[in-house]
Every structure is written in structure tokens, then in C-alpha cells.
Amino acid sequence: MVGGIEILRAVARAPLHTVRLRDLAGLGANVWRAVDRLTEQGALTRIVHGVYSTPPDGRDGRTWKPPFEAAALALATARFGARQVALMGVSAARHWGAIPRAIGVAHIAVPRGGYAPTTLDRGGIVRFIPRDLDRLDLIVERTALGDGLVTTPAQTLFDLLVRRDTDELATEIAGAVRNLVPLVQTDEFEKVARRQNRRRPAVEKMTDELRARDAETG
């Protein structure tokens, strides 16, 4: 039977220290038994069925759970690969402090569609949004499980303005838009809008507001 040390090393080497159980199959027979034992001991923490992470800094996985957005990003990374996914929309807004309270819904940009929303073990729904990451303005940011991609404040603001309101988060999104504005430079927002080639009235209005702000602070 495969030893726990080999499993822990494999998970620790994985992007965001998170792997799918199927990706450990090459370590030997009955890997799932060893993973279950490590989870019961707190050496691993389960994100969803079949996906596990190593708690940072020797923490006990029986009591420590990753923050929601970090767990959602780690889940998507385990499924799609390193730097192939990004926090976006309300999740990026949460990362930038524009939504102060937890909302229980995560939006993750992924390279292809067709994936149903997933509920994490700790609660909260992860929605996988198909996007061309090469067209997004992204930055590498630190999460509780490691470094991952997040849309910049300018890209996040743009995405919220052109969103489809499917999560009944209109109040939170309106507040996030207000809170993101001070973090966004006008030229960065205009660059994002040109790259996306989507000139919605809300985007035009925001561009005018940012230009007016710049003129006042001139």
C-alpha cells in the first residue's frame, strides 16, 4: 500500500497544493485508503469529493479549511491545470476587498464550457465561466493555498458591468462597482474595454465617469 509521505509530497508539489484523487493513482494500489487516513488525521483537507489539499504551515485539516475563493480556485486548477483558470467577477471583487462579506458563490474563468456548478464540502457554489484567458487582464496573486490568477481591478470592474445577473447578487455587485472605482485607472479600464470589444452602455457610462474624475483631480 502506498505510504502517506509519498502522497503528501505529491499534493505539496501540485499547483495550489491541490490534486484530484485520480491523479494520485500512479503512486500505487488503494491510494484512496491512504488519502482517507490522511484526511482523518488532518494531514489533508477535502475540497470536494475526490479533490484534496494540504493545509499550509502544518495546520490541522480537520479544523482548518481554506477560504472559499481560494478553495474554488484550487478546485478549478486541479481540474484544468496551473494558470489555466482565474478568479473573476464577484470572486475577484471579493479578493480586491470590494465585497466585504462572504456571498457563497464563486465565479472562476476556465478555458472551456460544459461544467456544472459544484458545491464545496465547506459550503458555497462554484460556477465555471468559459472565457479566453488570453483576452483577460490578469495578475498573479497570493491565496491561502498558493499563487493563482485573478482579474485585475479594471477587468473585474468591466466584467461586473457587463455581467448576466444570474446569482441574485445585484446589491452586492452594485456595491462592488462603487468600491472598485477608486482602484481603477481610466487608461487601464479603456484598454480592457477595447480588448473585449464590447461597448455596453454601462461601460460607456463608466468611462465617462472615470474621465470626469480624472478631470476633477487633474
C-alpha positions as CSV (number, residue, x, y, z in Angstrom):
1,M,0.0,0.0,0.0
2,V,1.3,3.4,-0.9
3,G,2.7,5.4,2.0
4,G,1.4,8.7,3.3
5,I,4.7,10.5,2.8
6,E,4.6,9.9,-1.0
7,I,1.0,11.2,-1.2
8,L,1.8,14.3,0.9
9,R,4.8,15.1,-1.2
10,A,2.7,14.8,-4.4
11,V,0.0,17.1,-3.1
12,A,2.5,19.6,-1.9
13,R,4.2,19.7,-5.3
14,A,0.8,20.3,-7.1
15,P,-0.3,23.8,-8.1
16,L,-2.1,25.4,-5.2
17,H,-1.2,22.2,-3.2
18,T,-4.4,20.5,-4.5
19,V,-4.9,17.3,-6.5
20,R,-7.6,15.0,-7.7
21,L,-7.6,11.5,-6.3
22,R,-7.4,10.1,-9.8
23,D,-4.1,12.0,-10.3
24,L,-2.5,10.0,-7.5
25,A,-3.4,6.6,-8.9
26,G,0.1,6.1,-10.3
27,L,1.5,6.1,-6.8
28,G,0.2,2.6,-6.1
29,A,-2.8,0.4,-5.3
30,N,-5.5,1.6,-2.9
31,V,-4.4,5.2,-2.8
32,W,-7.8,6.2,-1.7
33,R,-7.4,4.3,1.6
34,A,-4.3,6.2,2.4
35,V,-5.9,9.5,1.4
36,D,-8.9,8.8,3.6
37,R,-6.5,8.0,6.5
38,L,-4.5,11.3,5.9
39,T,-7.7,13.3,5.8
40,E,-8.9,11.7,9.1
41,Q,-5.6,12.6,10.7
42,G,-5.8,16.2,9.4
43,A,-2.8,16.0,7.1
44,L,-5.1,16.6,4.1
45,T,-8.3,18.5,3.8
46,R,-11.1,17.6,1.3
47,I,-12.3,20.4,-1.1
48,V,-15.0,18.2,-2.8
49,H,-15.3,14.5,-3.3
50,G,-12.1,13.4,-5.0
51,V,-10.2,16.6,-4.6
52,Y,-7.8,17.2,-1.7
53,S,-5.4,19.9,-0.5
54,T,-2.6,20.1,2.1
55,P,-3.2,22.7,4.8
56,P,-0.5,25.4,4.9
57,D,2.1,25.7,7.7
58,G,1.3,22.4,9.2
59,R,-2.2,23.2,10.1
60,D,-4.8,20.6,11.1
61,G,-7.1,19.9,8.1
62,R,-9.8,18.7,10.5
63,T,-10.3,22.2,11.8
64,W,-8.7,24.4,9.1
65,K,-10.5,25.0,5.9
66,P,-9.3,27.2,3.0
67,P,-11.1,30.4,2.4
68,F,-13.9,30.0,-0.1
69,E,-12.4,31.8,-3.0
70,A,-9.0,30.0,-2.6
71,A,-10.8,26.6,-2.4
72,A,-12.8,27.4,-5.6
73,L,-9.6,28.5,-7.4
74,A,-7.8,25.4,-6.2
75,L,-10.6,23.1,-7.4
76,A,-10.6,24.6,-10.8
77,T,-6.8,24.4,-11.0
78,A,-6.9,20.7,-10.2
79,R,-9.3,20.2,-13.0
80,F,-7.9,22.4,-15.7
81,G,-4.2,22.9,-14.8
82,A,-1.9,25.6,-13.5
83,R,-2.5,29.1,-14.7
84,Q,-5.4,27.9,-16.8
85,V,-8.1,29.4,-14.5
86,A,-8.7,32.7,-12.7
87,L,-10.8,34.3,-10.1
88,M,-13.2,36.6,-11.9
89,G,-16.4,38.6,-11.3
90,V,-17.7,38.6,-7.8
91,S,-14.8,36.3,-6.7
92,A,-12.2,38.8,-7.9
93,A,-14.2,41.6,-6.3
94,R,-14.0,39.7,-3.0
95,H,-10.3,39.3,-3.5
96,W,-9.8,43.1,-4.0
97,G,-11.9,43.8,-1.0
98,A,-14.8,45.3,-3.0
99,I,-17.3,42.9,-1.5
100,P,-16.8,42.9,2.3
101,R,-18.9,39.9,3.2
102,A,-18.9,36.3,2.1
103,I,-21.5,35.6,-0.5
104,G,-21.4,31.8,-1.1
105,V,-20.9,32.0,-4.8
106,A,-17.6,31.8,-6.7
107,H,-17.0,32.7,-10.3
108,I,-14.0,31.1,-11.9
109,A,-12.9,31.7,-15.5
110,V,-12.0,28.4,-17.2
111,P,-10.8,27.6,-20.7
112,R,-13.9,25.7,-21.9
113,G,-17.5,25.3,-21.0
114,G,-19.9,22.5,-20.2
115,Y,-19.1,22.1,-16.5
116,A,-21.9,22.1,-14.0
117,P,-21.7,24.2,-10.8
118,T,-20.1,22.4,-7.9
119,T,-20.8,22.7,-4.2
120,L,-17.8,22.6,-2.0
121,D,-17.6,20.5,1.2
122,R,-17.4,23.6,3.3
123,G,-20.4,25.1,1.5
124,G,-20.8,27.5,-1.3
125,I,-21.3,27.1,-5.1
126,V,-18.5,27.3,-7.6
127,R,-19.6,28.4,-11.1
128,F,-17.2,27.8,-14.0
129,I,-17.4,30.5,-16.6
130,P,-15.8,29.7,-20.0
131,R,-13.5,32.6,-21.0
132,D,-10.5,33.1,-23.3
133,L,-7.9,33.9,-20.6
134,D,-5.6,35.4,-23.2
135,R,-8.1,38.2,-23.6
136,L,-8.4,38.9,-19.9
137,D,-6.3,41.3,-17.9
138,L,-4.9,39.0,-15.2
139,I,-2.4,39.2,-12.4
140,V,-0.8,36.6,-10.2
141,E,-1.9,37.0,-6.6
142,R,-1.3,35.1,-3.4
143,T,-4.1,32.9,-1.9
144,A,-4.2,30.8,1.2
145,L,-3.2,27.7,-0.9
146,G,-0.7,29.4,-3.2
147,D,-0.3,31.7,-6.1
148,G,-3.1,31.9,-8.7
149,L,-4.5,34.2,-11.4
150,V,-7.1,37.0,-10.6
151,T,-8.6,39.5,-12.9
152,T,-7.2,43.0,-12.3
153,P,-9.4,45.6,-10.7
154,A,-10.0,47.1,-14.2
155,Q,-11.0,43.8,-15.7
156,T,-13.1,42.9,-12.7
157,L,-15.0,46.2,-12.9
158,F,-15.6,45.7,-16.6
159,D,-16.9,42.1,-16.0
160,L,-19.3,43.2,-13.3
161,L,-20.7,45.9,-15.6
162,V,-21.4,43.5,-18.5
163,R,-22.4,40.6,-16.3
164,R,-25.5,38.5,-16.7
165,D,-27.3,38.7,-13.3
166,T,-27.9,35.0,-12.6
167,D,-27.0,34.8,-9.0
168,E,-29.3,37.3,-7.5
169,L,-26.4,39.4,-6.4
170,A,-27.4,42.8,-7.8
171,T,-27.0,44.6,-4.5
172,E,-23.5,43.1,-3.8
173,I,-22.4,43.8,-7.4
174,A,-23.6,47.4,-7.3
175,G,-21.6,47.9,-4.1
176,A,-18.6,46.2,-5.6
177,V,-18.7,48.5,-8.7
178,R,-18.6,51.5,-6.4
179,N,-15.8,50.1,-4.3
180,L,-13.7,49.1,-7.3
181,V,-13.8,52.5,-9.0
182,P,-11.1,54.1,-6.7
183,L,-8.8,51.2,-7.6
184,V,-9.1,51.6,-11.4
185,Q,-7.1,53.8,-13.7
186,T,-9.0,55.2,-16.6
187,D,-6.5,54.1,-19.2
188,E,-6.5,50.6,-17.8
189,F,-10.3,50.4,-18.0
190,E,-10.3,51.7,-21.5
191,K,-7.6,49.2,-22.5
192,V,-9.8,46.3,-21.1
193,A,-12.9,47.6,-22.9
194,R,-11.0,47.8,-26.2
195,R,-9.6,44.3,-25.8
196,Q,-13.1,42.8,-25.1
197,N,-14.7,44.8,-27.9
198,R,-18.0,45.0,-26.0
199,R,-19.2,48.6,-25.8
200,R,-22.2,48.3,-23.5
201,P,-24.0,51.5,-22.3
202,A,-22.8,50.7,-18.7
203,V,-19.2,50.6,-20.0
204,E,-19.6,53.9,-21.8
205,K,-21.1,55.5,-18.7
206,M,-18.3,54.2,-16.5
207,T,-15.7,55.5,-19.0
208,D,-17.3,59.0,-18.8
209,E,-17.3,58.9,-15.0
210,L,-13.7,57.9,-14.8
211,R,-12.7,60.6,-17.2
212,A,-14.7,63.2,-15.2
213,R,-13.0,62.0,-12.1
214,D,-9.6,62.5,-13.7
215,A,-10.5,65.9,-14.9
216,E,-11.6,67.0,-11.3
217,T,-8.4,65.6,-9.7
218,G,-6.3,66.7,-12.7
